[in-house]
Amino acid sequence: MDIKTTPTLNMQQKDLLLDAANTIAPHWPLDKLIAVNPLWSWVHRSFDEAANKLSALAGIKTYLPIDTYRNWFDEGRISQDCLVKAAQHYDLNVAPDALLEALSQTNSQPTPWRNLADLADQQRPANKMSWHDEITHQVSQFCAAHYQQQSPTLRQQNLDSELDLYSHWLEVTNEDKGLSIIMGESKLTDFFHLLPSDKDALFALVIEELALDDQTLHFYAQALLQDINGWSSYLAYLNWSKGDNNESLAHENHVASLLAIKMAWEWVVWRYLKHTSPELHTTIESNWSAQKVAIPELIQTHHKALLPSKIWALALEYSEQSALHRTLKAKKPSLENSSRPELQAIFCIDVRSEVFRRALEKQSDHIQTLGFAGFFGLPIEYQAKDSHYARPQLPGLLSASITVTECTSDQDHVHHQQKEARWHRWGHAAPASFSMVESMGWWYAFKMFKQTLFSKRQEHPANRLAPNTGWQLTQQGAALTDQDKANLAKGILDTLKLTHYAPIVMLVGHGSHTSNNLHAAGLECGACGGQSGEVNVRVLASLLNDSKVRALLNDMDIHIPSDTRFVPALHNTTTDQITCFDQIKGSKGSDSKIAIGLKETGWFDKAKSAAQQERAAKLDTSLLNASDKQRSKAFTKRANDWSQVNPEWGLANNQAFIIAPRQQTRHLDLQGRSFLHDYDQHNDPDFSILERILTAPMLVTHWINMQYNLSVTDNFKFGCGNKVLHNAVGGNIGVFEGNGGDLRIGLSMQSLHNGQQWMHTPVRLAVYVAAPKTAIEQIAAKHDIVRQLIDNGWLYLFHWEGDNIQRFYQQQWQAPE
């Protein structure tokens, strides 16, 4: 069993392995959870090409079963015309009357690539643990111990000076005698002692032993990482965030280390069977050799098998877009109010805001609502007073450059908050509701019972902000000057481009309230790093109400009326309650109350009732005929119910991103399916604002859309299964479904399906832009990522002007399907 020579890794092989590691998209931890396109690293390829290869690599599903599409066709959701056009797009030349039959034949997905452990399992006795399952379990449990964030064990506390993931795994595994017992293979552990401690040496050893040429090496490495996609994605996040909160780990490529562990296991299985079961090894070697030379044929087989599914999926998208186009072309009311509004409310572009904005606007023609990125353009992280922990308050694609801290003298509040937050972390983990009853006695069970029957709003203690006299803003340790603050405010107002300022301008962030929900951050504002938008709106309001900042803004030709006050507020998307934080810094530097009058309060109350009525149709139809008071109480109870698996539907069924003046959509019912970003081309002569929207908010909405789509089409790979079975891993790393297996990422089934039907329709995002075609063309040509998303079919981009809607695709304008 001795290894006589030590092969070396050449630069080409290193590049191929690095490229394979880079094909994994990051997945954020639970406390910073944001939506991510799990295939983000594939956008330089066409969506269809990525679907073909991922199906061949790991059996990944990017489309629903054909039966589902056929049912939607029978229900009228997919039209015959759209089905014909979709078939034509894929050059399927079948007569229309024969098309339905040709596309209704359910073809099973072809067998994907098999790693060595899978090939070995084909011949493994049924009474023995499978190689694949044990490898996944062992690697996953080890990663959880290695990276856990609370009560670190093993060598976590010394990772900056000791072993990387692969070397640490090898050290621990060499001492693990249980592997031989579990697998029923007495000499198995002897082969781990033959593995090199350096991962580059390990890669070279595997490449030589398995006779991997460059094509096979790249394909095989991707397949191994997709096989444990959950941990691969979390480790890609650690790589993504190097230099942020992981300086001590920045020297290590974590995904490459995980790949080394997977390859090490493959080599051990290969060598072990070669020495203990020569006949079995011969069979595996024959299958392995045949599989390596057939990679192009394998991809082509999956391409051919996926064609009917692609046609159905495209027909669904065409049908959905056709319906939306009819809505967008609906005639606008002739009367437009150009006078100064009495109230302006600026909301996040989130699809959940569309329902509330529509309800609020119906209360008066003198109310104006606007859509803006939920972090309100503030590049900030929030740091609680006397704490070293800072949390991001901006999209994951961006980095914070400013730290904000509350100015408060209430030290008792700070210490109580920190103590309560530690208690909350224990008591609100998924399995803790029962363990706390055992540990703390009957009174905690009574507390749970009381919380269920007598609900009231509760927040995570770490998110409760102390009463403060303002905010301290620092950059690289130095406090921002008044001029710095004015420059920051000007950049935001230049993007908002308000032509009028109402006496009351509401800055409405949003957050969600749920109980006993490990994925709670996923319902918060994705534009705020998985946090609520409270900090952002309170900081921005304090800036815009500051008399010194106002004076400097006036000097920079931004004139805010003296009677205008900016009021920070939070939209609770679970209950549709609006909370105003009306303690703001007055003109003299002291706290003063900005009163929201009875009329405005009445507007918000009626809007809440209307929004709840609309959402009840999807959440709980029994509430449709309830009184407003009963319905509101039921929504609050739902938010506080620790046994509730779907307190709200989040961003499910998102479909479109509309970049246009609100006046063009104010009269439309967009059914809570559209992201709405206000944009007026007449206020953007150089189209720099449009460029920022297409390179930032559009990417965020695309990430959200693709996370929901892929969580539906393949919940095993890109969703997290049944949330009732979830257990937290390492504090905030992620969840296991049950007590093991791979780390689960994405959305749970309870966030996507109501038990009878899908609550999210998996269609690629349709983006509608009310701007000149030439501006859109120039921005797409300037930014590779924008061009790739458009031309490679990851989203649809439409030019919208009145009754004219045209698609921009492959650098050409074409009529929509």
C-alpha positions in Angstrom: 0.0 0.0 0.0 3.0 2.3 0.1 3.1 5.2 -2.3 6.5 5.1 -4.0 6.4 8.4 -5.9 5.0 11.8 -5.1 3.4 13.5 -8.1 3.2 17.2 -8.4 0.4 19.6 -9.5 1.0 21.7 -12.6 -0.3 25.2 -13.1 -3.0 24.1 -15.6 -4.3 21.6 -13.1 -4.3 24.2 -10.3 -6.2 26.6 -12.5 -8.8 24.0 -13.4 -9.3 23.1 -9.7 -9.6 26.8 -8.8 -12.1 27.3 -11.5 -14.2 24.4 -10.3 -14.2 25.8 -6.8 -15.3 29.2 -8.2 -18.4 27.7 -9.8 -20.0 27.5 -6.4 -22.2 30.5 -5.4 -22.0 31.8 -1.8 -24.8 31.2 0.7 -25.0 33.6 3.6 -25.3 32.4 7.2 -28.6 32.5 9.1 -28.1 35.8 10.8 -27.2 37.6 7.6 -29.5 35.6 5.3 -30.1 37.1 1.9 -31.4 35.6 -1.3 -28.8 34.4 -3.7 -28.9 32.9 -7.2 -27.3 29.5 -6.5 -26.0 29.4 -10.1 -24.5 32.9 -10.0 -21.1 31.6 -11.1 -22.7 30.2 -14.3 -24.2 33.4 -15.7 -21.4 33.7 -18.3 -23.0 30.7 -19.9 -26.6 30.6 -21.3 -29.2 29.4 -18.8 -30.0 26.4 -21.1 -26.3 25.4 -21.2 -26.0 25.6 -17.5 -29.2 23.5 -17.1 -27.8 20.8 -19.4 -24.4 20.6 -17.7 -25.7 20.7 -14.1 -28.2 18.0 -14.9 -25.3 15.9 -16.2 -23.0 16.8 -13.4 -25.3 16.1 -10.4 -28.9 15.4 -11.6 -29.8 19.0 -10.7 -33.3 20.0 -11.8 -33.9 23.5 -13.2 -37.4 22.7 -14.4 -40.6 21.3 -12.9 -42.0 17.9 -13.8 -43.8 17.9 -17.2 -47.0 16.8 -15.4 -47.1 20.1 -13.5 -46.8 22.2 -16.6 -49.5 20.0 -18.3 -51.8 20.7 -15.4 -51.2 24.4 -15.7 -52.0 24.1 -19.4 -55.3 22.4 -18.7 -56.1 25.2 -16.1 -55.4 27.9 -18.8 -52.3 29.3 -17.2 -50.2 28.3 -20.2 -51.7 29.2 -23.6 -51.7 27.2 -26.7 -50.1 30.1 -28.7 -47.3 30.5 -26.2 -46.6 26.8 -26.3 -46.3 26.9 -30.0 -44.0 29.9 -29.9 -41.8 28.2 -27.3 -41.5 25.1 -29.5 -40.5 27.4 -32.4 -37.9 29.0 -30.2 -36.3 25.6 -29.7 -36.7 24.6 -33.4 -39.2 21.9 -32.6 -41.1 21.5 -35.9 -44.3 19.7 -34.9 -47.7 20.6 -36.1 -49.7 22.6 -33.5 -52.3 19.9 -33.1 -49.7 17.3 -32.5 -47.5 19.4 -30.2 -49.4 18.8 -27.0 -49.0 15.1 -27.3 -45.4 15.3 -28.3 -44.6 17.4 -25.2 -46.8 15.4 -22.7 -44.6 12.3 -22.7 -42.9 12.3 -19.3 -39.3 11.4 -19.8 -37.3 10.4 -16.8 -34.1 12.4 -16.2 -31.1 10.5 -17.5 -28.5 9.1 -15.1 -26.0 11.8 -14.2 -22.3 11.5 -13.6 -21.3 9.0 -10.9 -18.5 9.7 -8.5 -16.4 6.7 -7.4 -18.4 6.3 -4.2 -21.6 6.1 -6.2 -20.1 3.5 -8.5 -18.9 1.5 -5.5 -22.4 1.7 -4.0 -23.9 0.1 -7.1 -22.3 -3.2 -6.0 -22.5 -2.7 -2.2 -24.5 -5.2 -0.1 -27.8 -3.8 1.2 -26.9 -4.5 4.8 -23.9 -2.2 4.7 -23.9 1.6 5.0 -23.5 3.2 1.6 -20.2 4.9 0.8 -22.0 8.1 -0.4 -24.2 8.5 2.7 -21.3 8.0 5.1 -19.0 10.3 3.3 -21.6 13.0 3.2 -22.4 12.5 6.9 -18.8 12.4 8.1 -17.7 15.4 6.1 -20.7 17.4 7.0 -20.4 16.7 10.7 -16.7 17.6 10.6 -17.4 20.9 8.8 -20.0 21.8 11.4 -17.5 21.2 14.2 -14.7 23.0 12.4 -16.6 26.1 11.6 -19.2 26.4 14.4 -19.5 29.9 15.7 -20.8 29.3 19.3 -18.9 27.3 21.9 -16.2 26.4 19.4 -14.7 22.9 19.8 -11.8 21.1 18.3 -9.3 23.6 16.8 -11.7 26.4 15.8 -10.3 28.9 18.3 -6.8 28.4 16.8 -7.7 28.3 13.1 -5.6 31.4 12.4 -2.4 29.7 13.4 -3.0 26.0 13.0 -4.5 23.6 10.4 -6.7 24.4 7.5 -9.9 22.5 6.8 -8.3 19.6 4.9 -5.3 19.1 7.2 -7.5 19.3 10.2 -9.9 16.8 8.7 -7.0 14.4 8.0 -5.7 14.7 11.5 -9.1 13.9 13.1 -10.0 11.2 10.6 -6.7 9.4 11.2 -7.7 9.0 14.8 -11.3 7.9 14.0 -11.6 4.2 14.5 -15.3 4.3 14.2 -15.3 4.7 10.4 -14.2 1.1 10.0 -16.9 -0.1 12.3 -19.7 1.9 10.7 -18.7 0.9 7.2 -18.1 -2.8 8.2 -14.6 -2.5 6.6 -12.0 -3.6 9.2 -8.9 -2.1 7.4 -10.5 1.1 6.1 -8.8 3.5 8.4 -5.3 2.3 7.4 -5.7 3.9 4.0 -6.3 7.4 5.5 -2.7 7.3 6.9 -1.5 7.1 3.3 -2.9 10.5 2.4 -0.6 13.5 2.1 -1.1 16.3 4.6 -0.8 19.0 1.8 -3.9 19.4 -0.3 -2.0 20.2 -3.5 -0.1 16.9 -3.1 -3.4 15.2 -2.5 -4.8 16.7 -5.7 -1.7 15.5 -7.7 -2.0 12.0 -6.2 -5.7 11.6 -7.1 -5.1 13.0 -10.6 -2.4 10.4 -11.3 -4.2 7.5 -9.6 -7.5 8.1 -11.4 -5.9 9.1 -14.7 -7.7 12.4 -15.0 -7.1 14.5 -18.1 -7.9 18.2 -18.0 -11.5 17.8 -19.2 -12.3 15.1 -16.7 -10.5 16.8 -13.8 -12.6 19.9 -14.2 -15.9 18.0 -14.6 -15.1 15.7 -11.8 -14.1 18.4 -9.4 -17.4 20.3 -10.1 -19.4 17.1 -9.6 -17.7 16.4 -6.2 -18.6 19.9 -5.0 -22.1 19.8 -6.2 -22.5 16.5 -4.4 -22.1 18.4 -1.1 -23.5 21.7 -2.4 -24.7 23.0 0.9 -21.3 23.1 2.6 -19.7 24.1 -0.7 -22.0 27.2 -0.8 -21.3 28.2 2.8 -17.6 27.9 2.3 -17.9 30.0 -0.9 -19.5 32.6 1.4 -16.3 32.5 3.6 -14.2 33.0 0.5 -16.5 35.8 -0.6 -16.2 37.6 2.7 -12.4 37.5 3.0 -11.0 40.6 4.5 -14.4 41.5 6.1 -15.1 39.5 9.2 -12.8 36.6 8.4 -9.3 38.1 8.3 -7.9 35.2 10.3 -9.2 32.7 7.7 -8.3 34.8 4.6 -5.3 32.7 3.7 -7.4 29.6 3.0 -9.6 28.8 0.0 -12.2 27.0 1.9 -14.0 25.5 -1.1 -10.7 24.0 -2.4 -10.1 22.5 1.0 -13.5 20.8 0.9 -12.8 19.6 -2.6 -9.6 18.0 -1.2 -11.5 16.2 1.4 -14.0 14.8 -1.1 -11.2 13.7 -3.4 -9.3 12.1 -0.5 -12.4 10.0 0.3 -12.7 9.0 -3.3 -9.1 7.9 -3.4 -9.5 5.9 -0.2 -12.5 4.1 -1.5 -10.6 3.4 -4.8 -7.5 2.1 -3.1 -9.3 0.2 -0.4 -11.4 -1.7 -2.9 -8.4 -2.4 -5.1 -6.7 -4.2 -2.2 -9.7 -5.9 -0.6 -12.1 -6.6 -3.5 -10.1 -6.8 -6.7 -13.0 -8.1 -8.8 -15.3 -5.3 -7.6 -12.5 -2.8 -8.2 -12.1 -4.1 -11.8 -15.8 -3.5 -12.5 -15.6 0.0 -11.0 -12.5 0.8 -13.0 -14.2 -0.3 -16.2 -17.3 1.9 -15.5 -15.0 4.8 -14.5 -13.0 4.6 -17.7 -16.1 4.4 -19.8 -17.7 7.4 -18.0 -14.6 9.6 -18.4 -14.5 9.4 -22.2 -18.3 9.9 -22.5 -18.6 13.3 -20.8 -19.6 15.2 -24.0 -22.1 12.5 -24.9 -23.5 12.6 -21.3 -24.1 16.3 -21.6 -25.7 15.9 -25.0 -28.0 13.1 -23.6 -29.2 15.5 -20.9 -29.7 18.3 -23.4 -31.9 16.1 -25.5 -33.9 14.8 -22.5 -34.5 18.3 -21.1 -35.9 19.8 -24.4 -39.7 19.1 -23.6 -39.2 20.6 -20.1 -37.5 23.7 -21.5 -40.3 24.3 -24.0 -43.0 24.0 -21.3 -41.0 26.3 -18.9 -40.6 28.9 -21.7 -44.3 28.7 -22.6 -45.1 29.4 -19.0 -42.9 32.4 -19.0 -44.4 33.7 -22.3 -47.9 33.2 -20.9 -47.1 35.1 -17.6 -45.5 37.9 -19.5 -48.4 38.2 -21.9 -50.8 38.6 -19.1 -48.5 41.2 -17.4 -48.2 43.1 -20.7 -51.9 43.4 -21.0 -52.0 44.8 -17.5 -49.2 47.3 -18.1 -50.9 48.6 -21.3 -54.2 49.3 -19.4 -55.3 52.8 -19.9 -54.3 55.3 -17.2 -56.8 57.6 -15.6 -56.7 61.0 -17.3 -56.5 63.0 -14.1 -53.0 63.4 -12.6 -52.5 65.5 -9.4 -49.4 67.7 -9.9 -49.8 69.7 -6.7 -47.7 69.3 -3.6 -48.6 66.0 -1.9 -49.7 66.0 1.7 -47.7 62.8 2.5 -44.9 61.0 0.7 -43.9 57.5 1.7 -40.7 56.0 0.3 -40.8 52.2 0.5 -38.4 49.4 -0.4 -38.8 48.0 -3.9 -39.7 44.6 -2.2 -42.8 42.9 -3.8 -44.5 42.9 -0.4 -44.5 46.7 -0.4 -46.5 46.9 -3.7 -49.6 45.5 -1.9 -49.4 48.1 0.9 -48.4 51.0 -1.3 -51.5 50.3 -3.5 -53.7 50.2 -0.4 -52.2 53.4 1.0 -52.6 55.3 -2.3 -56.3 54.5 -2.4 -56.8 56.5 0.7 -56.2 59.8 -0.9 -55.0 61.4 -4.2 -52.7 63.6 -2.1 -50.6 60.6 -1.0 -47.5 59.8 -3.1 -45.5 56.6 -2.6 -42.2 55.8 -4.2 -40.0 52.8 -4.5 -36.3 52.8 -3.6 -33.6 50.2 -2.7 -34.4 49.1 0.9 -31.0 50.1 2.3 -31.8 53.7 1.2 -28.4 54.1 -0.4 -26.6 54.1 3.0 -23.3 52.1 2.8 -23.4 51.3 6.6 -22.9 48.6 9.2 -24.6 48.9 12.6 -22.6 48.4 15.7 -24.4 48.4 19.1 -22.9 50.6 21.7 -20.1 48.9 23.7 -20.1 45.9 21.3 -17.4 44.7 19.0 -19.9 43.0 16.7 -21.0 44.9 13.6 -23.8 43.7 11.2 -24.1 44.9 7.6 -27.1 47.0 6.6 -26.7 46.8 2.8 -26.9 44.2 0.0 -24.4 41.4 0.1 -22.9 42.6 -3.2 -21.7 45.7 -1.5 -19.3 46.5 1.4 -20.0 48.8 4.2 -17.8 51.9 4.4 -19.5 53.7 7.4 -20.2 52.4 10.9 -23.2 53.8 12.7 -23.7 53.6 16.5 -26.5 54.9 18.7 -25.7 57.9 20.8 -27.3 57.0 24.1 -26.5 57.3 27.8 -28.8 54.4 28.7 -26.2 51.9 29.7 -28.7 49.7 31.6 -30.6 49.2 28.4 -27.5 48.2 26.5 -26.4 45.6 29.1 -30.0 44.3 29.5 -30.2 44.0 25.7 -27.0 41.9 25.5 -28.1 39.6 28.3 -31.5 39.1 26.8 -30.1 38.5 23.4 -27.9 35.6 24.7 -31.1 34.1 26.4 -33.0 34.6 23.1 -30.3 32.7 21.1 -30.8 29.6 23.2 -34.6 29.8 23.6 -35.5 30.5 20.0 -33.4 27.8 18.2 -35.6 25.3 16.4 -35.2 22.4 18.9 -34.9 24.6 21.9 -38.6 25.1 22.7 -38.7 21.6 24.1 -35.2 21.5 25.6 -35.9 24.7 27.5 -39.0 23.2 29.0 -36.9 20.3 30.3 -34.2 22.6 31.6 -36.2 25.5 33.0 -39.3 23.7 34.2 -43.0 24.1 33.8 -43.0 27.9 33.8 -41.3 28.1 30.4 -43.9 25.7 29.0 -46.5 28.1 30.4 -44.7 31.0 28.8 -44.9 29.2 25.4 -48.6 28.5 25.9 -49.3 32.1 26.9 -47.4 33.4 23.9 -49.5 31.2 21.6 -52.9 32.2 23.1 -52.2 35.8 24.0 -50.0 37.1 21.2 -48.2 40.4 21.3 -45.4 41.8 19.1 -42.0 40.5 20.1 -38.6 41.4 18.6 -35.2 39.8 18.8 -33.5 41.7 21.7 -30.4 42.4 19.6 -32.6 44.3 17.2 -34.2 46.6 19.8 -32.6 50.0 19.6 -32.2 52.2 22.6 -33.8 55.6 22.8 -31.1 57.8 21.5 -30.2 61.4 20.9 -28.7 60.8 17.5 -26.3 58.6 15.6 -22.5 58.5 15.5 -21.2 57.9 12.0 -17.6 56.9 11.6 -15.4 56.0 8.7 -12.2 54.1 9.4 -12.5 55.2 13.0 -12.9 58.9 12.3 -16.2 60.7 12.8 -17.9 62.1 9.7 -18.0 65.8 9.5 -21.1 67.8 8.7 -19.9 68.2 5.2 -19.3 64.4 4.9 -22.9 63.9 6.1 -24.2 66.4 3.6 -22.3 64.7 0.8 -23.8 61.4 1.8 -27.3 62.8 1.9 -26.9 64.6 -1.4 -25.9 61.3 -3.1 -29.1 59.7 -1.9 -31.3 62.6 -2.8 -29.7 62.9 -6.2 -30.8 59.3 -6.9 -34.3 59.8 -5.4 -34.9 63.0 -7.5 -37.9 64.3 -5.6 -39.5 67.1 -7.5 -41.7 68.0 -4.5 -41.2 67.6 -0.8 -44.4 66.9 1.2 -44.6 68.3 4.7 -44.2 64.7 5.9 -41.8 62.4 4.1 -42.0 58.9 5.5 -38.9 56.7 5.1 -40.4 53.3 5.3 -38.0 50.4 5.9 -39.3 46.9 6.3 -38.8 43.9 8.5 -40.6 40.7 9.4 -41.7 39.3 12.7 -41.8 35.6 13.3 -41.3 33.3 16.3 -39.1 30.2 16.5 -37.9 30.6 12.9 -34.3 29.9 12.0 -34.8 31.5 8.6 -36.3 34.8 10.1 -33.5 36.9 8.5 -34.6 35.6 5.1 -37.9 37.5 5.6 -36.2 40.7 6.5 -34.9 43.2 3.9 -32.4 41.5 1.6 -31.2 45.0 0.7 -30.2 45.4 4.4 -28.0 42.3 4.7 -30.8 40.2 6.0 -31.7 42.8 8.7 -34.7 45.0 9.0 -34.5 48.5 7.5 -35.0 50.3 10.9 -31.4 51.4 11.3 -31.2 52.7 7.8 -34.4 54.8 7.9 -33.6 56.2 11.3 -30.0 57.2 10.3 -31.2 58.7 7.1 -34.0 60.6 8.8 -31.6 62.0 11.3 -29.3 63.2 8.5 -32.1 64.9 6.5 -33.6 66.5 9.6 -30.3 67.9 10.8 -30.3 71.7 10.4 -26.5 71.8 9.6 -26.9 69.2 6.9 -29.9 71.0 5.5 -27.9 74.3 5.3 -25.0 72.5 3.5 -27.5 70.8 1.1 -29.0 74.2 0.3 -25.5 75.4 -0.7 -25.3 72.4 -3.0 -28.5 73.4 -4.7 -30.8 70.9 -2.9 -33.6 72.8 -1.4 -35.8 71.1 1.2 -38.7 73.2 2.4 -38.4 74.3 6.0 -41.7 72.7 6.9 -40.7 69.2 5.6 -39.8 66.6 8.1 -38.5 63.1 7.4 -40.1 60.5 9.6 -38.5 57.0 9.9 -41.0 54.1 9.9 -41.0 50.3 9.6 -43.4 48.1 7.6 -43.9 44.8 9.4 -44.5 42.5 6.4 -46.0 39.8 8.5 -48.8 41.9 10.0 -48.7 45.0 7.6 -48.4 47.2 10.7 -46.5 50.5 10.2 -44.5 51.7 13.2 -43.3 55.3 13.2 -40.1 56.1 15.0 -40.9 59.8 15.6 -38.2 60.6 18.1 -35.8 62.5 15.9 -33.2 65.1 16.2 -34.7 68.5 16.1 -33.2 71.7 14.7 -31.7 72.6 18.0 -30.0 69.3 18.5 -32.4 68.0 21.1 -35.1 65.3 20.7 -38.5 66.5 19.5 -41.7 64.8 18.6 -42.8 64.9 15.0 -46.6 64.3 15.3 -48.3 62.1 12.7 -51.8 63.6 12.6 -55.0 61.7 13.0 -55.7 61.9 9.3 -52.4 60.3 8.4 -52.8 57.7 11.1 -56.3 56.9 9.7 -54.8 56.4 6.3 -52.2 53.9 7.5 -54.8 52.0 9.5 -57.1 51.7 6.5 -54.3 50.7 4.3 -53.3 48.0 6.8 -56.8 46.6 6.8 -56.9 46.5 3.0 -53.5 44.9 2.7 -54.4 42.3 5.3 -57.7 41.5 3.5 -55.8 41.0 0.2 -53.1 38.8 1.8 -55.7 36.7 3.7 -56.8 35.1 0.5 -53.4 33.4 0.3 -52.6 32.9 4.0 -55.9 32.0 5.6 -59.2 32.2 3.7 -61.2 31.9 6.9 -60.2 35.5 7.6 -61.7 36.9 4.5 -65.1 37.5 6.1 -63.7 38.5 9.5 -63.9 42.0 10.8 -60.8 44.3 10.4 -60.1 44.0 14.1 -60.4 40.2 14.2 -58.2 39.9 11.1 -55.6 42.1 12.5 -55.5 40.2 15.8 -55.2 36.9 13.8 -52.2 38.3 11.8 -50.5 39.3 15.0 -51.2 35.9 16.6 -49.8 34.2 13.5 -46.6 36.2 13.8 -46.1 35.2 17.4 -47.1 31.5 17.0 -44.0 29.5 17.7 -45.6 26.5 15.8 -46.4 28.5 12.7 -44.5 27.2 9.7 -45.5 29.9 7.2 -46.3 33.2 9.0 -46.1 35.0 5.6 -45.2 34.1 2.0 -42.2 36.4 1.8 -41.3 37.2 -1.8 -43.0 34.1 -3.2 -44.4 34.5 -6.7 -42.2 37.4 -7.6 -42.3 37.9 -11.4 -41.2 41.3 -12.5 -39.0 44.4 -11.8 -40.5 47.6 -13.0 -38.2 50.7 -13.4 -40.5 53.5 -14.1 -42.4 56.5 -12.6 -45.0 55.3 -10.1 -47.6 57.3 -12.1 -47.3 54.6 -14.8 -48.3 51.8 -12.4 -50.3 53.6 -9.7 -53.7 52.5 -11.3 -52.6 48.9 -11.7 -53.1 45.9 -9.4 -49.8 44.1 -9.7 -50.8 41.4 -7.2 -47.7 41.7 -5.0 -45.6 40.1 -7.8 -43.5 43.1 -8.9 -40.5 44.9 -7.5 -41.2 48.7 -8.1 -38.3 51.1 -8.4 -39.2 54.7 -9.1 -37.3 56.2 -12.1 -38.0 59.2 -14.3 -35.8 59.5 -17.3 -36.4 63.2 -17.5 -34.5 63.7 -14.2 -31.6 61.6 -15.4 -30.0 63.3 -18.4 -26.8 61.3 -18.3 -28.6 58.0 -17.3 -26.2 57.5 -14.4 -29.2 56.7 -12.1 -30.4 54.1 -14.5 -26.9 52.6 -14.7 -26.9 52.3 -10.9 -30.3 50.6 -10.9 -29.4 48.1 -13.6 -26.1 47.2 -11.9 -27.3 46.9 -8.3 -31.1 46.6 -7.6 -31.6 44.6 -10.8 -28.9 42.1 -9.7 -30.5 41.8 -6.2 -34.0 41.2 -7.7 -32.5 38.6 -10.0 -30.9 36.8 -7.0 -34.2 36.8 -5.2 -36.0 35.5 -8.3 -33.6 32.7 -9.0 -33.4 31.5 -5.4 -37.2 31.1 -5.3 -37.2 29.5 -8.8 -34.5 26.9 -8.0 -35.8 26.2 -4.5 -39.0 25.1 -6.3 -37.5 23.1 -9.1 -34.9 21.3 -7.0 -35.6 21.7 -3.3 -33.2 18.9 -2.5 -30.2 20.8 -3.9 -31.2 24.4 -3.6 -34.0 24.3 -1.0 -33.8 23.3 2.7 -36.7 20.8 2.9 -39.1 20.5 5.8 -38.5 23.3 8.3 -40.2 21.2 11.0 -37.1 19.0 11.0 -34.5 21.7 11.0 -31.7 21.9 13.5 -29.3 24.9 13.7 -25.7 24.2 12.8 -22.9 26.0 14.6 -25.1 28.8 15.8 -25.8 30.7 12.6 -24.0 28.7 9.9 -27.2 27.0 8.6 -29.5 24.1 9.2 -29.5 20.3 8.9 -32.7 18.6 8.0 -32.8 16.2 10.9 -29.5 15.4 12.5 -27.1 15.1 9.5 -26.6 15.0 5.8 -25.5 18.0 3.9 -26.0 21.6 5.1 -29.3 22.7 3.7 -29.5 26.0 1.8 -32.3 28.0 0.2 -36.0 28.0 1.0 -38.1 25.5 2.9 -41.1 23.8 1.3 -43.3 25.6 3.8 -42.2 28.9 2.2 -43.1 27.7 -1.3 -46.0 25.3 -1.1 -49.3 25.5 0.9 -49.8 21.7 0.9 -52.0 21.8 -2.2 -50.2 24.0 -4.7 -47.0 25.9 -5.4 -47.2 29.5 -4.0 -44.3 30.5 -6.2 -44.4 30.2 -10.0 -40.8 29.5 -11.2 -40.4 32.0 -14.1 -37.3 34.1 -14.8 -37.5 37.7 -13.8 -39.0 40.1 -16.4 -37.5 43.6 -16.1 -39.4 46.6 -17.6 -37.5 49.8 -18.1 -39.1 53.2 -19.0 -36.0 54.8 -20.6 -34.6 55.3 -24.1 -33.4 52.2 -25.9 -30.0 53.7 -26.6 -29.4 54.2 -22.9 -30.3 50.6 -22.2 -28.0 49.4 -25.0 -25.1 51.5 -23.8 -25.3 50.3 -20.2 -25.5 46.7 -21.2 -22.5 47.1 -23.5 -20.5 48.8 -20.7 -21.2 46.1 -18.0 -20.4 42.5 -18.7 -22.6 41.2 -15.9 -25.7 43.1 -17.2 -25.1 41.9 -20.7 -24.6 38.3 -19.6 -27.9 38.3 -17.6 -29.7 39.6 -20.6 -28.1 37.8 -23.5 -27.7 34.5 -21.7 -31.3 34.3 -20.8 -31.1 34.6 -17.0 -33.7 37.3 -17.1 -35.8 39.2 -19.6 -35.3 42.9 -20.2 -38.1 44.9 -21.9 -38.3 48.5 -23.0 -41.7 49.9 -21.9 -43.2 53.1 -23.5 -46.9 53.4 -23.4 -48.5 50.6 -25.4 -45.1 49.6 -26.9 -43.2 46.8 -25.1 -40.1 45.4 -26.8 -37.5 42.8 -25.6 -33.8 43.5 -25.7 -32.0 40.2 -26.3 -28.7 39.3 -28.0 -28.1 43.0 -28.6 -31.3 43.2 -30.7 -34.7 44.6 -30.1 -37.6 42.3 -30.8 -41.3 42.2 -30.2 -42.3 40.2 -27.1 -43.5 36.7 -27.5 
